[in-house]
Amino acid sequence: MPEIELSAGPIEYTDTGGDGPVIVFLHGLTIDNTVWRKVVPGLGGYRCVLPNWPLGAHKKPMKPDADLSLRGQVRLLAEFLERLDLHEVTLVLNDWGGAQFLISEGSADRVARLVLVACEAFDNFPPGLSGRMLVRVGRIPGAFRVMLHLLKFRFVQRAPGSWGWMSRTPVPPEVMDGWFGPARENPEILRDTLKYGLATPPKQTLLEWTGKLRAFTGPVLVVWAKQDKLMPREHGRRLADLFPDGRLVEVDDSYTLVPEDQPELLTTLLREFVPAASRKPG
């Protein structure tokens, strides 16, 4: 896997290459880019770039002084897009919604389209009851590591209120081991995870940033899971209405991880969202 050294540290990423339209895929907390493993194979003709973002499942720790707060992560993403010289990007988010604030930071000049797939929005950071519980656990010394060790067990992973609320389709054990292993086994990765998790901005700040999203005039596709237990269903409609060129598609039989539960539908929606006329020859 190639990597790029950014101001905060090394970022590993997958890049399918080619001259097609660029789609950059981001993932959620304690997840890596394998969450898109069922979607990307159906996107031949596109250049898919999938960083392993420093949200807890990254394999290489960031620098000790790295700013991994929500705003710091957004600025790091802007740096990533610039360093890879990516233009006219379709930015796809799932679970983690922080990247939408590239707009409020005035750093979305490389983003042409935005796809928000069942992600954090408005003041739902971290999302739902389980997200708030993660923050509480993170404030207790050693408790987050204990939780990660408990997540070795399948019955804990699929428990209601735990990862059982993330996807209706069970994620394969080997994939989940890859997600939870880095922070469980490397204290520096755990440090990075807690840096982000314990630095959530106040609700009023989040709502102020959200209000600035109206400045984005490019096409926005909002894909929302009807049965989602972490991202309120009404947030999908509110997001679509927030953007001048927003459209909502609601998905059945899925929780937050739509790439796990409905990958074929999501692939089709992405192919439709980036018109064939915008594809480069070859």
C-alpha positions in Angstrom: 0.0 0.0 0.0 1.5 3.4 -0.9 1.8 6.1 1.7 2.3 9.8 1.7 4.0 11.8 4.5 1.8 14.7 5.6 2.4 17.3 8.2 0.7 15.1 10.8 2.4 11.9 9.8 2.2 9.1 7.3 -1.1 8.2 5.5 -1.4 4.9 3.8 -3.9 4.7 0.9 -5.1 2.6 -2.0 -5.2 4.1 -5.4 -6.7 2.2 -8.4 -5.1 4.6 -10.8 -6.2 5.5 -14.3 -7.4 8.6 -16.0 -11.1 8.3 -15.0 -12.9 10.6 -12.6 -11.5 10.7 -9.1 -13.6 9.3 -6.2 -12.1 9.6 -2.7 -13.6 7.3 -0.1 -13.5 8.0 3.6 -14.5 5.8 6.5 -15.5 6.0 10.1 -13.9 5.8 13.5 -12.1 2.5 14.2 -12.7 1.4 10.6 -10.3 1.4 7.7 -10.7 1.5 3.9 -11.7 -2.1 3.6 -15.3 -1.0 4.4 -15.4 -0.1 0.7 -14.1 -3.6 -0.5 -17.6 -4.5 -1.9 -18.1 -1.2 -3.7 -14.8 -0.3 -5.5 -14.7 -3.5 -7.7 -17.8 -2.3 -9.5 -16.3 1.1 -10.3 -14.1 0.2 -13.2 -13.2 3.3 -15.2 -12.9 5.5 -12.2 -9.8 6.3 -10.2 -10.7 5.3 -6.6 -8.5 6.7 -3.8 -9.0 5.2 -0.4 -6.9 6.5 2.5 -6.6 4.8 5.8 -7.5 7.9 7.7 -6.1 8.3 11.3 -9.4 7.5 13.1 -8.2 4.4 15.0 -7.7 1.6 12.4 -4.6 3.2 10.8 -1.5 1.0 11.0 1.1 3.8 11.4 0.8 6.3 14.2 0.7 10.0 13.6 3.3 12.4 15.1 2.9 12.9 18.9 2.1 16.6 18.4 -0.4 16.1 15.5 -3.7 17.9 15.6 -6.2 15.1 15.2 -9.3 17.1 16.4 -12.2 17.3 14.0 -10.9 20.6 12.5 -7.3 19.2 12.4 -8.6 16.1 10.5 -10.4 18.4 8.0 -7.3 20.4 7.4 -5.3 17.2 7.0 -7.7 16.0 4.3 -7.3 19.2 2.4 -3.5 18.7 2.5 -4.0 15.1 1.3 -6.0 16.2 -1.7 -3.4 18.9 -2.5 -0.4 16.6 -2.1 -1.9 14.0 -4.5 -2.8 16.8 -6.8 -6.4 15.5 -7.1 -9.0 17.7 -8.9 -12.7 17.5 -9.6 -13.0 15.0 -6.8 -16.2 13.2 -5.8 -15.8 12.9 -2.1 -17.7 9.9 -0.5 -18.3 9.8 3.3 -19.8 7.1 5.4 -20.2 7.0 9.2 -17.6 9.8 9.8 -19.1 13.1 8.6 -16.3 15.4 9.4 -15.0 15.8 5.9 -18.1 17.8 4.9 -16.5 20.6 6.9 -13.9 21.1 4.1 -16.7 23.5 2.9 -16.9 25.5 6.1 -13.1 25.7 6.2 -13.0 27.1 2.7 -11.0 24.2 1.5 -13.4 22.4 -0.9 -11.9 23.9 -4.1 -10.8 20.4 -5.2 -14.2 18.8 -4.5 -16.7 18.8 -7.4 -19.3 16.4 -5.9 -20.2 15.2 -2.5 -21.8 11.9 -1.5 -23.0 11.6 2.1 -23.8 8.0 3.0 -25.4 7.6 6.4 -22.9 9.8 8.2 -22.6 12.2 11.1 -24.4 15.5 10.5 -25.6 18.6 12.3 -24.8 18.1 16.0 -24.8 14.3 15.9 -21.0 14.0 16.6 -20.2 11.4 17.8 -23.3 9.6 16.5 -26.1 8.2 18.7 -26.1 6.6 22.1 -23.2 4.3 21.2 -21.1 7.3 20.1 -21.7 9.2 23.3 -20.8 6.1 25.3 -17.5 5.8 23.4 -16.6 9.3 24.5 -17.5 8.5 28.1 -15.4 5.3 28.0 -12.5 7.2 26.4 -12.4 9.5 29.4 -11.7 6.7 31.8 -8.0 5.7 31.8 -7.6 2.2 30.3 -11.3 1.7 29.6 -11.2 2.2 25.8 -8.4 -0.5 25.5 -10.5 -2.9 27.6 -13.5 -2.3 25.2 -11.3 -3.0 22.2 -10.2 -6.3 23.8 -13.9 -7.2 24.4 -14.6 -6.6 20.7 -12.5 -9.6 19.9 -15.6 -11.6 20.8 -18.3 -12.1 18.2 -21.2 -11.8 20.6 -19.9 -8.4 21.8 -19.5 -7.2 18.2 -23.0 -8.1 17.3 -24.6 -6.9 20.5 -27.4 -4.3 20.3 -25.9 -0.9 21.0 -22.5 -2.1 19.9 -21.5 -3.0 16.4 -24.7 -4.9 16.0 -26.2 -1.4 15.2 -23.6 -0.6 12.6 -24.6 -3.2 9.9 -27.4 -5.6 9.4 -25.0 -7.9 7.6 -22.3 -9.2 10.0 -18.8 -8.0 9.1 -16.4 -10.9 8.6 -14.3 -11.5 11.7 -11.0 -11.1 9.8 -12.1 -7.6 8.6 -13.2 -6.5 12.1 -9.8 -7.8 13.5 -8.1 -5.5 11.0 -10.3 -2.6 12.2 -9.8 -3.0 16.0 -6.4 -4.5 16.1 -4.2 -1.4 15.6 -5.6 0.6 18.5 -5.8 -2.5 20.7 -2.2 -3.5 20.1 -0.3 -0.2 19.6 -0.5 2.5 22.3 0.3 5.2 19.8 -2.6 4.3 17.6 -4.8 4.3 20.7 -3.5 7.8 21.6 -4.4 9.0 18.1 -7.9 7.6 18.4 -8.5 9.3 21.7 -7.1 12.5 20.5 -10.0 12.7 18.0 -12.7 11.1 20.1 -12.2 13.4 23.1 -12.0 16.7 21.0 -15.6 16.9 19.7 -16.5 20.6 19.2 -19.5 22.0 21.1 -22.9 21.5 19.5 -23.3 25.2 18.7 -19.9 25.1 16.8 -21.0 22.1 14.8 -24.3 23.8 13.8 -22.4 27.0 12.9 -20.1 25.0 10.6 -23.1 23.1 9.2 -24.8 26.4 8.2 -21.9 27.2 6.0 -22.4 24.1 3.9 -24.9 26.0 1.8 -22.0 27.6 0.1 -21.3 24.4 -1.8 -23.1 24.6 -5.1 -21.9 21.3 -6.6 -24.1 18.2 -6.9 -24.7 16.4 -3.5 -26.1 12.9 -3.2 -27.4 11.9 0.2 -27.8 8.2 0.7 -29.5 7.3 3.9 -30.5 4.0 5.6 -34.1 3.9 6.6 -33.4 1.6 9.5 -30.3 3.4 10.8 -30.0 3.4 14.6 -27.2 6.0 14.8 -27.9 8.6 12.1 -31.5 10.0 12.5 -33.6 9.4 9.4 -34.7 13.0 9.3 -31.0 14.1 8.9 -31.0 12.7 5.4 -33.8 14.9 4.2 -32.4 17.9 6.1 -29.0 17.5 4.5 -30.4 17.1 1.0 -32.4 20.3 1.5 -29.4 22.2 2.9 -27.5 22.1 -0.3 -28.6 24.0 -3.4 -28.2 20.9 -5.6 -28.9 18.1 -3.1 -30.8 14.8 -3.7 -31.9 12.2 -1.2 -32.0 8.4 -1.8 -33.3 6.3 1.1 -32.1 2.7 1.3 -34.0 -0.3 2.7 -32.4 -3.2 4.7 -29.4 -1.3 5.9 -27.9 0.3 9.0 -25.1 2.9 9.0 -22.6 0.8 7.0 -24.4 0.9 3.7 -21.2 -0.3 1.9 -21.6 -3.5 3.9 -25.4 -3.9 3.7 -26.2 -2.6 0.2 -22.9 -2.4 -1.8 -24.4 -3.1 -5.2 -27.0 -0.4 -4.9 -24.4 2.0 -3.6 -22.1 1.2 -6.6 -25.0 1.8 -9.0 -25.8 5.1 -7.4 -22.2 6.2 -7.6 -21.9 5.3 -11.3 -25.1 7.3 -12.0 -24.0 10.2 -9.9 -20.8 10.8 -11.9 -22.2 11.1 -15.5 -20.5 9.2 -18.3 -19.9 12.5 -20.1 -17.5 13.6 -17.4 -15.4 10.5 -17.7 -12.0 10.9 -19.4 -11.3 8.8 -22.5 -9.8 5.4 -21.6 
